Amino acid sequence: MHLILTHERADFDAIASLLGAARLYPDGIPLVPRDVNQNVRDFLTLYWDELPFTEFHNRPKGKISRITMVDSQYIPTIRGRTPQTQLRVIDHHAPGEHLPPEAEATLIETGATATYLVEEIARANLKITPIQATLLLLGIYEDCGSLTYQNTTPRDIRAAAWLLEQGASLDILRDFLHHPLSPPQQRLYHAIVNHLQTLTIKGHPVLLSAVQTGEHVTEISTLAHQLRDLYNPECLFLLIGYEDGQNKYVQLIARSTTDAVHVGRVAERFGGGGHPRAAAAHIAGGELEAVRQKLLAVLEEVIQPAPTVRQIMSFRVRTVSPEQTIQQAADMMTRYGHEGYPVVEKGKIVGILTRRQIDKALHHRLGNAPIRQYMHAGEIYVTPDDTVEHLQSVMLRERVGQVPVVEKGKIIGVVTRTDLINLWSRGVESAPTTLNLADRLQEALPAPLLDLLREAGAEGARIGSSLYIVGGFVRDLLLRRPVLDIDLVVEGDAIALARAMQRKYGGRIRSHKRFGTANWIIEGAIEGIDRLDFVTARTEFYQHPTALPEVEQSSIKQDLHRRDFTINTLAIRLDPDGFGDLLDFYGGYRDLQNRLIRVLHSLSFVEDPTRILRAIRLEQRLGFHLGRRTLEHLQNALDLLPRVSADRIFAELAYTLQEEEPEKALLRLDALGVLRTIHPDLHAGDWFAGRCRLLREGRDGTPWANIRPDVPHYLG
């Protein structure tokens, strides 16, 4: 005998999954559990005759050869089950403690279990009636919040579309998803509202209500939905205590709208479970206040800190004075690409000037007018410890896209709409400093060098500067490739930091004040370390395509923005407060995971066409691929290569020939038409690739076998 089961307190996804499994496994008997939600019971009462279900108490007797459990991983003890009974689990929750190790498990990442079963029904070309299609659609819609919850996937939407094609009724769906509250639910709803508390935990507003009721009220999740729609909280927790005879119980219902509050993990601490956005638990023998206190403690552990302005802001902001002209501000915007500037007078913020205001003033030929006349006046700012939510409210209230950041009365940076958008696109869990690489640094670097970097970071903090490792070192560290040169960038004064290290450890300093660089030569070396190079964070400006850049001091964020590809924009903090924290402002970590070469903006190859050669070299060395838009930008900029000096082209080709397998990059350059653009007769084909391989193989057994293949080897 083959039984198809689901969990008690069954919702529409559970019952819809019963139906889906019954259609896929005709030999199975789908048993409706004893306890189902009221709206589900109403639907079954009306349409029972059109559904293949059997009530649990009417199940046939006998030996159970197979059990298929849907929308749950807990398989109850049932008469007729033996150690030989085959177990199958179909669920859309993450693996839990109740999943039998011997069970064949199909765990799908969809908003509803019914989605997977609908996919299988469609794939098998099985027929279903309009009522059956409606029940399956109810399962998807209820668990996916009518396809609006964060857990909704494209698979859920495609399954819903297929069910509509099979005749599913949206009118019936609407009647059963939006049913009125019963009198007990209404009484409980008012009690919940009267006991609502708003707490702030790690920067997140938390809505909590704990209520003791004299009766067991079913479908509390319906009340949670209504409260969420009414109050729009970031997260909601309901604790409902009740007695059943001599036994005490507490029901926990949890909802969240943010990745920072994973309510499934909260419910697991109480023996329940669920998704990151919706979860529940049924706690036996619990006192309401004791459960409430435990919940508060669990929330302190589980909730991630809300992102703050400090995590996404840019330091060392440029400002304008109210007496400067509109034209001067416009020239600054063209040069640096900013959309606005704080207006500062005698060290105090007096307003903000935006590109929109500048454009309007220039349109009316008011370029010589003082900024004071057209700025957005007011002392508008946030602090670095303010939450992103507060920042958003300031932007909306003041209708500005750039807000200065002030600490101890001093402007230390600016935060923009773009910073917010980048944070939202990454999600809270991938905010700039959530990954720490201190252990990885310890594995990759000699202990004396690591200690020296720690000391340099601490010295930088003492003199008001921040020190970072940037670029290819960070990329290769994350890829677990051999790490070579360390590039150190100082947000502040690189020369001052180098001199501070010299005073402590001795040695000599070679500095270039114009470029803000310093080479610290360590006399006698420290455990083989003979020098460290410090570079001040800077930004670049190109007067015209292919020109060499003009550089100015800037923030670490702007310094990283001038780099060629996103995977080279990663940085590691070396200051004591955040040693090892990864900074990722431009999605470089995600691109590393996706093995993608991507430029930071559409004019990257136009500003420096030699990046075309570097892109291909990096692509072939790492086994990555160019992003679609990056490849388009590369092809659009090919015509600019002949305008680059021969020395720069030669240098890039020489670097390419120093690769372990240079023919890969050169064949790719040839296929993309890059070599022909450099010179009509420049070509790399199979003959060339073969010669490169022969040269590598021919080195074996010779006195120069271990010499790295550099330019002279390949050029003869």
C-alpha positions in Angstrom: 0.0 0.0 0.0 1.3 3.4 -1.0 0.1 6.4 1.2 0.5 10.1 0.4 0.6 12.2 3.5 1.1 15.8 4.5 1.4 17.7 7.8 -1.3 18.6 10.4 -2.8 22.1 10.4 -2.6 21.7 6.6 -2.8 24.9 4.5 -3.6 25.1 0.8 0.0 24.2 -0.3 -0.1 21.0 1.8 -3.5 19.9 0.3 -2.6 21.0 -3.2 0.6 19.0 -2.9 -1.4 16.0 -1.9 -3.4 16.4 -5.1 -0.3 16.9 -7.2 1.3 13.7 -5.8 -1.9 11.8 -6.3 -2.0 12.7 -10.0 1.7 11.7 -10.4 1.4 8.4 -8.4 -2.0 6.8 -9.3 -1.3 3.9 -6.9 -1.0 6.3 -4.0 -3.8 7.0 -1.5 -3.8 10.8 -0.6 -4.9 11.1 3.0 -6.3 14.5 4.2 -5.0 15.1 7.8 -7.3 15.4 10.8 -6.5 19.1 11.3 -6.7 21.5 8.3 -7.1 25.3 8.1 -10.7 26.5 8.0 -10.5 27.9 4.5 -9.1 24.6 3.3 -11.9 22.7 5.1 -14.5 25.0 3.4 -13.0 24.3 0.0 -12.9 20.6 0.6 -16.5 20.6 1.8 -17.7 22.3 -1.5 -15.5 20.3 -4.0 -14.8 17.0 -2.2 -16.5 14.9 -5.0 -14.1 16.3 -7.6 -11.0 15.5 -5.6 -9.3 12.0 -5.1 -8.9 12.4 -1.3 -9.5 10.0 1.6 -10.1 11.2 5.1 -7.3 10.0 7.4 -9.7 8.1 9.7 -11.0 6.2 6.7 -7.6 5.0 5.5 -7.4 1.3 4.6 -5.7 -1.1 6.9 -2.7 -3.2 6.0 1.0 -3.1 5.5 2.4 0.1 4.1 5.0 -0.5 1.4 5.6 3.2 0.6 5.0 6.6 2.1 5.3 9.9 0.1 5.3 12.9 2.4 4.6 16.3 0.8 5.2 19.8 2.1 6.8 18.4 5.2 9.9 16.4 6.2 8.4 14.8 9.4 6.9 11.4 8.7 4.7 10.3 11.6 4.5 6.9 13.1 1.5 5.2 11.5 0.1 1.7 11.9 1.3 -0.5 9.0 4.6 1.3 8.6 7.6 -1.1 9.0 11.4 -0.7 8.7 11.0 -1.9 5.1 8.6 0.9 4.2 10.1 3.1 1.4 10.1 6.8 2.3 9.9 9.7 -0.1 9.9 13.4 0.9 8.9 16.2 -1.4 9.2 19.6 0.2 10.3 23.2 -0.4 12.0 23.8 2.9 15.7 23.5 3.7 16.8 20.1 5.1 15.7 19.9 8.8 16.3 17.6 11.7 13.1 15.7 11.0 14.2 14.5 7.6 14.7 10.7 7.8 18.2 9.9 6.6 16.9 6.8 4.7 14.3 8.8 2.8 14.5 9.7 -0.8 14.3 13.5 -0.6 13.3 16.0 -3.3 13.9 19.4 -1.7 13.2 22.2 -4.2 13.9 25.9 -3.9 10.5 27.3 -4.8 7.9 29.4 -3.0 5.5 26.4 -2.8 5.8 22.6 -2.9 2.8 22.5 -5.3 5.0 24.3 -7.9 7.3 21.3 -8.3 4.4 18.9 -8.6 2.7 21.1 -11.2 5.9 21.1 -13.2 6.0 17.3 -13.1 2.3 17.0 -14.1 2.8 19.3 -17.1 6.0 17.5 -18.1 4.1 14.2 -18.0 1.3 15.8 -20.1 -1.3 14.7 -17.5 -4.9 16.1 -17.5 -6.4 17.9 -14.6 -9.9 19.4 -14.1 -10.5 23.1 -13.6 -11.2 22.6 -9.9 -8.0 20.6 -9.5 -6.1 23.4 -11.3 -7.7 25.9 -8.9 -6.7 23.9 -5.8 -3.1 23.7 -7.1 -3.1 27.4 -7.8 -4.4 28.1 -4.3 -1.4 26.3 -2.9 1.0 28.4 -4.9 -0.8 31.7 -4.3 -1.2 31.2 -0.5 2.4 30.3 0.1 3.7 33.0 -2.3 1.5 35.8 -1.1 -0.3 36.0 -4.5 3.2 35.9 -6.1 4.4 39.0 -4.1 6.5 37.3 -1.3 10.3 37.4 -1.6 10.4 33.6 -1.8 8.5 33.6 -5.1 10.5 32.2 -7.9 10.1 32.3 -11.7 9.1 28.6 -11.5 6.1 29.5 -9.2 5.0 32.1 -11.7 5.3 29.8 -14.7 3.4 27.0 -12.8 0.7 29.5 -12.0 0.4 30.5 -15.6 0.1 26.9 -16.7 -2.7 26.3 -14.2 -4.6 29.3 -15.5 -4.3 27.7 -19.0 -5.9 24.5 -17.5 -8.9 26.5 -16.3 -8.0 27.5 -12.8 -10.6 30.0 -11.5 -9.3 33.3 -10.0 -12.8 34.0 -8.7 -12.8 30.9 -6.5 -9.2 31.6 -5.5 -10.1 35.1 -4.3 -13.0 33.8 -2.3 -10.9 31.3 -0.3 -7.7 33.4 0.1 -9.6 36.4 1.4 -12.2 35.1 3.8 -13.6 37.0 6.8 -12.3 36.5 10.3 -14.4 34.2 12.5 -15.6 35.6 15.9 -12.7 33.9 17.8 -10.2 35.3 15.3 -11.7 38.8 15.7 -11.4 38.6 19.5 -7.9 37.4 19.3 -7.0 40.0 16.7 -8.1 42.9 19.0 -6.1 41.4 21.9 -3.0 41.1 19.7 -3.4 44.8 18.6 -3.8 45.9 22.3 -0.6 44.1 23.3 1.6 45.1 20.3 5.1 46.4 21.2 7.6 48.0 18.8 11.1 47.0 19.7 14.4 48.0 18.1 16.9 45.1 17.9 20.3 45.7 16.2 18.8 48.6 14.3 15.7 46.8 13.1 12.1 47.6 14.2 10.5 44.5 15.5 6.7 44.2 16.1 5.9 41.7 18.9 2.7 40.7 20.6 2.3 38.1 23.3 -1.3 37.2 24.2 -2.8 34.6 26.6 -6.2 33.4 25.4 -8.8 31.2 27.0 -9.5 29.3 23.8 -7.5 27.6 21.0 -7.9 29.8 17.9 -7.0 28.2 14.6 -5.4 30.0 11.6 -3.4 32.6 13.5 -1.3 33.0 10.3 -4.3 34.8 8.8 -4.1 37.4 11.6 -0.4 37.8 10.9 -1.1 38.6 7.3 -3.7 41.2 8.2 -1.4 42.8 10.8 1.4 42.9 8.3 -0.8 44.6 5.7 -1.9 47.1 8.3 1.4 48.0 10.0 3.9 47.1 7.2 6.5 46.0 9.8 10.0 44.8 8.9 9.3 41.8 11.0 6.4 40.5 13.1 6.3 37.9 15.9 3.1 36.7 17.5 3.0 34.5 20.7 -0.4 33.0 21.5 -0.7 31.1 24.7 -3.6 28.7 25.3 -4.6 25.7 27.4 -6.1 22.4 26.2 -7.3 20.5 29.2 -4.4 20.3 31.6 -1.8 21.1 28.9 -0.3 24.5 28.1 0.8 25.5 24.7 2.3 28.6 23.0 2.0 29.2 19.2 4.7 31.3 17.5 3.9 32.9 14.2 6.8 34.9 12.5 6.9 37.0 9.4 9.8 39.1 7.9 10.4 41.3 5.0 14.2 41.5 5.3 17.0 39.0 4.8 18.5 40.3 8.0 15.8 38.7 10.1 15.6 35.0 9.1 12.5 33.9 10.9 12.9 30.3 9.9 16.1 30.1 12.1 14.1 31.7 14.9 11.3 29.2 14.7 13.9 26.3 14.6 15.0 27.3 18.1 11.5 26.5 19.4 11.2 23.2 17.5 9.4 24.7 14.5 10.6 25.8 11.1 9.8 27.6 7.9 11.3 30.0 5.4 13.5 33.1 5.9 10.3 35.2 5.5 7.6 33.0 7.1 7.8 30.5 9.9 5.9 29.0 12.9 6.4 26.8 15.9 4.0 25.0 18.4 5.5 24.9 21.8 4.2 22.4 24.3 4.3 23.0 28.1 5.5 26.6 27.7 4.6 29.6 29.9 3.9 32.6 27.7 6.2 35.0 29.5 9.1 32.5 29.6 8.7 31.9 25.9 8.6 35.6 25.3 11.9 36.1 27.2 13.5 33.3 25.3 12.3 34.8 22.0 13.9 38.1 22.8 17.2 36.4 23.6 17.0 34.4 20.3 16.3 37.5 18.3 19.4 39.1 19.7 21.4 36.2 18.4 19.7 35.6 15.1 19.0 39.1 13.8 21.9 40.6 11.8 22.8 44.2 12.5 21.0 46.7 10.3 23.4 48.2 7.7 24.6 51.6 8.7 25.6 54.7 6.7 29.3 53.9 7.5 29.1 50.7 5.5 28.1 52.4 2.2 29.3 56.0 2.4 32.2 57.6 0.6 34.8 59.3 2.7 36.7 62.6 2.0 33.8 64.4 0.3 34.3 67.3 -2.0 32.4 70.5 -1.1 31.6 73.8 -2.6 31.2 77.2 -0.9 28.0 79.3 -1.3 30.0 82.1 -3.0 31.3 79.9 -5.8 29.5 80.2 -9.2 27.1 77.7 -10.7 29.5 77.3 -13.6 32.4 76.3 -11.3 30.1 73.7 -9.7 29.1 72.4 -13.1 32.8 72.0 -14.1 33.4 70.0 -10.9 30.5 67.7 -11.7 31.9 67.1 -15.2 35.3 66.4 -13.9 34.4 64.1 -11.0 31.0 62.7 -12.1 29.2 63.6 -8.9 25.5 64.4 -8.9 25.7 66.9 -6.1 27.9 68.7 -3.5 27.4 69.8 0.1 27.6 73.5 0.4 29.8 74.5 3.3 30.5 77.9 4.9 32.9 78.3 7.8 33.0 74.5 8.3 29.2 74.3 8.6 26.8 72.7 6.1 24.4 75.4 4.8 22.9 73.4 1.9 23.2 70.9 -0.9 23.6 71.7 -4.6 22.3 69.1 -7.1 22.8 68.6 -10.8 19.2 69.3 -11.4 19.6 72.8 -9.9 22.8 73.4 -11.9 21.1 72.3 -15.1 18.2 74.6 -14.6 20.4 77.6 -13.7 22.6 77.0 -16.8 19.5 76.6 -19.0 18.6 80.2 -17.9 22.2 81.4 -18.6 22.9 81.9 -14.9 26.3 80.3 -14.8 27.9 83.3 -13.1 25.3 83.4 -10.3 26.5 82.3 -6.8 25.6 78.9 -5.6 23.8 80.4 -2.5 20.9 81.6 -4.7 20.0 78.1 -6.1 21.2 75.5 -3.5 18.8 73.4 -1.4 19.3 75.4 1.8 19.4 73.7 5.2 21.6 71.8 7.6 21.0 68.4 6.0 23.2 65.5 7.1 23.3 62.0 8.7 25.9 60.4 11.0 27.9 57.3 10.1 26.1 55.3 12.7 22.6 56.1 11.5 20.7 53.2 9.9 20.1 53.0 6.2 16.4 53.3 7.0 17.0 56.7 8.6 19.1 57.8 5.6 16.3 56.8 3.3 13.8 58.9 5.3 16.1 61.9 5.2 16.4 61.6 1.4 12.7 61.4 1.0 11.9 64.2 3.4 14.5 66.6 1.9 14.1 65.3 -1.7 17.8 65.0 -2.3 19.9 62.2 -3.6 23.2 63.1 -1.8 23.4 63.5 2.0 26.6 64.7 3.8 27.9 62.5 6.6 28.9 64.4 9.8 30.8 63.0 12.8 31.7 65.1 15.8 30.7 68.3 13.9 33.0 67.6 11.0 32.0 66.5 7.5 33.7 63.1 6.8 31.9 61.9 3.7 28.8 61.6 1.6 26.2 58.9 0.9 24.1 58.8 -2.3 21.1 57.2 -3.9 23.5 55.0 -5.9 25.0 53.7 -2.6 21.5 52.7 -1.5 20.6 51.0 -4.8 23.9 49.1 -4.7 23.1 47.9 -1.2 19.6 46.8 -2.1 20.9 44.9 -5.2 23.5 43.1 -3.1 21.1 42.4 -0.2 21.9 42.8 3.4 23.9 39.6 3.7 26.4 40.8 1.1 26.9 44.3 2.5 30.4 45.6 2.0 32.0 44.3 5.2 30.3 41.1 6.0 33.1 38.8 4.9 36.3 38.7 6.9 39.5 37.4 5.4 41.8 37.6 8.4 42.2 33.8 8.5 42.8 33.7 4.7 45.6 36.3 5.1 47.2 34.2 7.9 47.3 31.2 5.6 48.7 33.1 2.6 51.3 35.4 4.1 54.5 34.8 6.2 53.9 35.7 9.8 56.4 38.6 9.9 54.8 40.3 6.9 51.3 39.8 8.4 52.5 41.3 11.7 54.0 44.3 9.8 50.7 44.9 7.9 48.8 44.8 11.2 51.2 47.3 12.7 50.9 49.6 9.6 47.1 49.4 9.9 47.3 50.4 13.5 49.8 53.2 12.9 47.5 54.5 10.1 44.6 54.6 12.5 46.7 56.5 15.1 47.4 59.3 12.5 43.9 59.4 11.1 44.4 57.3 8.0 43.0 54.0 6.9 45.1 51.3 5.2 43.9 48.7 2.7 45.2 45.9 0.6 43.6 46.3 -2.9 43.5 44.8 -6.4 44.8 41.6 -7.7 46.1 40.4 -4.4 42.6 40.3 -3.0 41.2 38.7 -6.1 43.8 35.9 -6.0 43.4 35.4 -2.3 39.7 34.8 -2.7 40.4 32.5 -5.7 43.0 30.7 -3.6 45.6 31.3 -6.2 49.2 32.2 -5.4 49.4 35.8 -4.1 52.3 37.9 -5.4 52.7 41.7 -5.0 50.8 43.5 -2.3 49.2 46.8 -3.3 48.6 49.1 -0.3 46.3 52.1 -0.5 46.0 54.7 2.2 42.9 56.7 2.6 44.6 59.7 4.0 48.3 60.5 3.8 50.4 57.7 2.4 53.7 59.6 2.9 52.9 60.4 6.5 52.1 56.7 7.2 55.4 55.5 5.6 57.4 58.0 7.6 55.6 56.8 10.8 56.7 53.2 10.0 60.2 54.4 9.3 60.5 56.1 12.7 59.4 52.9 14.4 61.5 50.4 12.3 64.1 52.4 10.6 64.9 52.3 6.9 64.7 54.9 4.1 61.8 56.6 2.4 61.5 57.6 -1.2 58.4 59.7 -1.7 56.7 61.5 -4.5 54.5 64.3 -3.0 52.8 65.1 -6.3 51.4 61.5 -6.6 51.1 60.9 -2.9 53.2 57.7 -3.0 56.0 56.5 -0.7 58.4 53.6 -0.9 59.6 52.4 2.5 62.9 50.6 2.0 63.6 48.4 5.1 67.3 48.3 5.8 68.5 44.8 6.5 65.0 43.6 5.7 62.6 42.1 8.3 62.4 38.3 7.8 63.1 38.8 4.0 60.7 41.8 3.6 62.8 44.6 2.1 60.2 47.2 1.2 56.5 48.3 1.3 54.9 50.7 -1.1 52.2 53.0 0.1 49.9 54.9 -2.3 47.4 57.6 -1.4 43.8 56.8 -2.5 43.1 58.8 -5.6 40.7 59.4 -8.4 41.3 59.8 -12.1 40.1 62.2 -14.8 40.6 61.7 -18.5 40.6 64.9 -20.6 39.9 62.9 -23.8 39.8 59.3 -24.9 43.1 57.4 -24.8 44.7 60.3 -22.8 46.8 59.5 -19.7 44.7 60.2 -16.6 45.0 63.2 -14.2 44.9 62.0 -10.6 43.8 63.6 -7.4 43.5 62.5 -3.8 40.2 60.8 -3.0 38.4 58.2 -0.9 39.0 54.4 -1.0 35.7 54.0 -2.8 36.6 56.4 -5.5 40.1 54.9 -5.8 38.5 51.5 -6.4 36.1 52.9 -9.0 39.0 54.0 -11.2 40.2 50.4 -11.6 39.7 48.3 -14.7 37.3 45.5 -13.7 35.0 44.7 -10.8 37.0 41.7 -9.7 40.0 44.1 -9.1 37.9 46.6 -7.0 38.0 44.5 -3.9 39.9 45.7 -0.8 40.8 44.4 2.6 40.8 46.6 5.7 44.0 46.6 7.8 42.9 48.9 10.6 42.5 47.3 14.1 38.7 47.8 14.2 38.1 45.9 11.0 41.2 43.9 10.2 40.5 41.5 7.4 37.0 42.9 6.5 36.3 42.7 2.7 35.1 45.9 1.0 33.1 45.3 -2.1 31.4 48.4 -3.4 31.0 47.3 -7.0 29.9 43.6 -7.0 33.4 42.2 -7.5 32.9 39.3 -5.1 29.7 38.2 -6.9 31.5 38.4 -10.3 34.3 36.2 -8.9 31.8 33.6 -7.9 30.2 33.8 -11.4 33.7 33.8 -13.0 32.9 37.0 -14.8 35.1 39.8 -16.2 33.0 43.1 -16.1 34.0 46.7 -16.5 32.7 49.3 -14.0 31.1 51.6 -16.5 30.3 51.8 -20.3 33.2 54.2 -21.1 35.9 52.2 -19.4 37.4 50.9 -22.7 37.0 54.4 -24.3 38.9 56.1 -21.5 41.7 53.5 -21.7 41.6 51.1 -24.7 44.6 49.1 -23.4 42.1 47.6 -20.9 40.9 45.6 -23.9 44.2 43.7 -23.9 44.1 43.4 -20.1 40.5 42.1 -20.1 41.4 39.2 -22.5 44.6 38.4 -20.6 42.8 38.1 -17.3 39.9 36.2 -18.9 42.2 33.5 -20.2 44.5 33.4 -17.2 41.6 32.8 -14.8 39.3 30.8 -17.1 36.6 33.4 -16.7 34.4 34.9 -19.4 33.6 38.5 -20.5 30.2 39.8 -19.5 27.8 40.3 -22.4 27.7 44.1 -22.0 31.5 44.2 -21.4 32.1 42.4 -24.6 29.8 44.9 -26.4 31.7 47.8 -24.9 35.0 46.2 -25.9 34.0 45.8 -29.5 32.6 49.4 -29.7 36.0 50.7 -28.5 38.2 48.7 -30.9 38.6 51.7 -33.3 40.3 53.7 -30.5 43.3 51.2 -30.1 45.3 52.8 -33.0 45.2 56.1 -31.1 47.2 54.5 -28.2 50.9 55.0 -28.2 53.0 52.1 -29.6 54.9 51.9 -26.3 51.8 51.2 -24.3 50.5 48.6 -26.8 53.9 46.9 -26.8 54.0 46.8 -23.0 50.5 45.1 -22.9 51.5 42.5 -25.5 54.7 41.9 -23.6 52.7 41.2 -20.4 50.5 38.8 -22.4 53.6 36.9 -23.7 54.7 36.4 -20.1 51.6 34.4 -19.3 52.1 30.6 -18.7 50.0 29.9 -21.9 50.1 33.1 -23.9 48.6 31.5 -27.0 45.2 31.4 -25.3 45.0 35.1 -24.9 46.5 35.8 -28.3 44.1 33.4 -30.1 41.2 35.1 -28.3 42.5 38.6 -29.3 42.7 37.4 -32.9 39.2 36.0 -32.8 37.8 39.3 -31.5 39.7 41.3 -34.2 41.9 43.1 -31.7 45.2 42.0 -33.3 44.0 43.2 -36.8 43.1 46.5 -35.3 46.6 47.0 -33.9 48.1 46.0 -37.3 46.5 44.5 -40.4 49.2 41.8 -40.6 49.2 40.9 -36.9 47.7 37.4 -36.6 47.8 34.5 -34.2 46.6 31.1 -35.5 47.0 27.4 -34.9 50.6 27.5 -36.1 51.6 30.1 -33.5 49.7 28.2 -30.7 51.5 25.0 -31.7 54.9 26.7 -31.6 54.1 28.1 -28.1 53.3 24.6 -26.9 56.4 23.1 -28.5 58.6 25.7 -26.9 57.1 24.9 -23.4 57.5 21.2 -24.0 61.0 21.6 -25.4 62.3 23.2 -22.2 61.8 20.0 -20.3 65.2 18.4 -19.6 67.2 21.5 -20.4 69.2 23.7 -18.0 66.6 26.5 -18.4 63.5 24.2 -17.9 62.4 26.1 -14.8 62.8 29.6 -16.2 59.5 31.4 -16.6 58.6 31.9 -20.3 59.0 35.6 -20.7 59.1 37.8 -23.8 62.6 36.8 -25.1 61.6 33.1 -25.1 58.6 33.6 -27.2 60.0 36.3 -29.4 63.2 34.4 -30.0 
